[in-house]
Amino acid sequence: MLTRITHFLEGAFLPMALAFSGAALLVPGLFTWIAPYISPALGLIMFGMGLSLTFEDFAALVPKWRLACLGVILQFTIMPGVAVLICWLLALPPDTAVGVILVGACPGGTASNVITYLAGGNLALSVTLTLATTLVAPLATPALVAWLCGAQVHVAFGAMVGSVFWIVAFPVLDGLILRRLLRRRLEPVLAVFPAFSMVVVALVVACVMGLNRDTVLAFPGLVILAVILHNLAGFGLGYAGARCFTRERGDVLALAIEVGMQNSGLGVALAKTYFSAAAALPAALFSLEQNLAGVLLARWWRRPGRS
């Protein structure tokens, strides 16, 4: 019975996510109450992912250290570069352009680990890349924004690293340790975990939709187009860049997803602090779009025969 429910939820994810999101637009309060629990929910998902990993998975990354360095380089070159190109092609207003570039200069987001897990990518590599880009971001993000926009921003190193530690590193480490202690006794939990993750992601997307209801319903067409192009280019160029250096499917997917998915929450916070509400709009829309697009890509990549 439990297996049937699990398979049903996995198969019904897209209709469920769309239904939740549609309901959030009509009655935001149905889902906006989740907002304070998004970080704990992501931490719980990361704990479950830790249960599916072993210390050997991370040890296997040591010979691939060049691949991890490549991921960081792709993260901080592709997304800022694409952002500048899109702003120029669409002739975006200055405040909006700053917001798009700011998103491009942010590190990878924790949601990338969830999407990598759902896509069947190298989860250990994804977690490592999220931690690495976060450590580099306090230097790289302000430098990129200053260079590309001529504006000064400050990224709090301790707050960023602390957030990623408690949401990503700590739960994964706990899961790894528990997996080492209990081993096969955890198999029933691992069997239902993908379905649980999908339900949580659907709820988080609906919550983000509800929180940004007015923005979405205002339908800023040019900004939406810029955000979609930016995100999809990140996935596509990240995939192409990874394929130039490795043919291992799991590694390619991890790199592509990490490049395409940004820490949009950081983008919103920096835009509101140093720029304007208009500059925060691209990051807010990016948060919604990247999760929907990421899940769709994960389902497509998960199909047999995809490479």
Steps between C-alpha positions, in 0.01 A plus 500: 500500500779741595682422175188582299456833677868581440476425127176698474652808662809481282289474185258772608762753598453744211117517525535530878753785475286686245184448707669624818644801315162586346335476840772725645414770247132481593542464878862582599436427867464130424876479451672820616496373860770255386753784451661479848540125456663497155855482638418217748315316222802526269720387788278195549528418130878536520501265799316244290751548221778441749335167580528408132873585488812346648836643605644309206289715261683810622836324504444420132499875430864544604636390158236729344617818671552663161133438422398675821721797408343500154154521658597809699649665190192422289273633775667840516559544124199358318221654709645855525600493132156382385337761725691784330417363153127471582488852644656632180281298262175591679608858575386462860453810720799571728340380827376178341836441331679536835263241647564250220877543526482474879326162474766387254775595742354296788629154598309176448190447713419214735203403282752382239582206728135395509465525122826307447367226727171482308687498165729214604816714486812477714359627829835503681644724227193726513530549877874567466439760228235680705739525793791609276308773313360628831852533643616687189191723474591763763791596275365410154148647525597855607790501251275397211227751590757779534658410167181447299274759666741746655331456840629391839328224698602313812443128553513385862739205496403358840125516440523336158732220604302442820175472305641247255665306782174453694280436195741286295821382667375416849191298392699314234771412753237375746346287227839358404573401859157344552534310172836362617346388832170351380580398142228271353245583768456834326390352165123546566563870572710543186227340289247771585738793520484614133120531525530690828754737341267568207209587728719739701633664182144544370400667828806727496432607140137576592617699801736707283215551252271622778764734643556652155134496394477871419822487300387198299151635431644834389669294225813706428548331164849628418637406841341155484655445156841610630475267799395199289777558245756549776406182686472276193828633360664415832376142482593464132844661509580331830416166340706578189794624705497190718486269197821655372683363805316183602266241352376364831128571495461558874783754503365685196152530652638623832705770328216608268250529784743679729575760233135552408364537854598808698471609862214731401416573863839667532427693181172633642665600829790683330271676253273629776796613710710673234267576210120508462182291494527489120849351532364231735231393252725283274632305801149443637379369164819298454429317826164384368608425144816306582314257726229429244750468214737296715236246591387467137860446390559252782202291386619513140859408588375219722336323207681191369726568205562867579863609504 
